[in-house]
């Protein structure tokens, strides 16, 4: 498929047909790679949300800290 580079403010851009986006699975974020004579548009790796990470940390701490020997150790400090 051939398309035209267009002006977008001080930059340049292209319009990507909806059918190509649907086929590629690309929705929002992309990664651009440039080599001599080509520009590749790749789906950006998805990042975990901070909330997901903190929930995982709470679960891990719950397993480590909710043990009888931990309760005994804390009692000796009070």
N, C-alpha and C positions, 0 to 999 in steps of 0.2 A: 504494500500500500504506500502511496506517495502522498505527502501533505506539504503544506507551505509553512515556513517559519514566519510568525507574526510578531509585531511590536506589542509589548505589554509594559507600559511606562518606559523606564530606562532599560528594561530587560527584553528578552525574546522568549517566545514560547511556541508550543504547538497544541492543536486540539486533538485529543485522543478519542476516537469514536467509542461510543458506549459498548458496542459489541466486543471490541478488543479488551476493554476493561473487564467485562463480564467473563470472557474467556480466560484472562490472566488471573482472575481472583483478586486483583488489586482494588482496594477501596479508598483508603485515605492517604497514608504515608508511603513514600517511595524512597528508594536509595538510588542515587545516580552514580554511575561509573563512566569515566571518559577514557578513551584510548584514541590514538591517532585515527581519525576518520570514522569514529563511531561514538555514540552515547547510548549506554544501556540503562533502562529503567527497570528496577527490580523492586519487588515487594519488600518493604522495610520489615526487619524482624520485630515481632511484637514484644513490648516490654511489659513486665508484670507491674501491676498497680501497687503502690505503697501499702494500701490496705491489705492486699493479699499477702504480702510479705509479713506484715505485723501479725496477722491472724495465724500464719504458720509458726511464727516465733512464739506466740502465746501458747499454742498447742504443744510445742516442743518443751517449753518451760514447765507447763503443767505436768507433763510426764516425768520430768527430772525432779521437780520440787514437791510433788504430791506423793511422797513416800514416807512411811513411818520413821525411818532413820533420819530424815530431814527434820521432822517435827521434834524428835528427841534432841537433835543438835541445837535447834532454835530455843528449846526450853532451857537449856543450860546457859544461854546467853541472857535470859530475862531475869 
